[in-house]
Amino acid sequence: MVKSHSIIDDFCYISARVEIGYFCHIASGCSIAGGKEFAFQMGDYCSLSSGVKIWCQSNDYVQDLIVIGLKGVDIGDKPIAGDVRIGSMCGVGSNAVIMPDNHIPEGVAIGALSFVPPRYSFEPWGVYAGTPLKRVGDRNRDRVLSQRDRLEEVLKENQKI
């Protein structure tokens, strides 16, 4: 489900269940993958920049042969799997990769080209970047919330017309 005032650009690939909040933008070239068993949720006022990859299922590539199994041949596949949830007012920079089983809380920003490993522990309103990922600062929570509040005021005013 995609709520109102949200946009998914051309050339995006989506193979998981999705729920996109109000006023969100998913830029061109993004992938959200994992199959029908897994879900991707994105809160309100969020954006994924071009080329972001969100994986709800992957292999750990440490224990197993890296091939697609043949019928009747058990290759011992040990997937990393889990839903990915992004809270409201979050942004993810270009070509970042988010691995399965992550909950990104409200207000988090992730820098371009960052790698988010499975089950990473975030704090709300932090700025994270790099490979390996680390917290590099704080977002201006008051400013972001005031911008959201102003947008909502304008919408209410326009509905009166």
Disulfide bonds with the S-S distance in Angstrom:
none
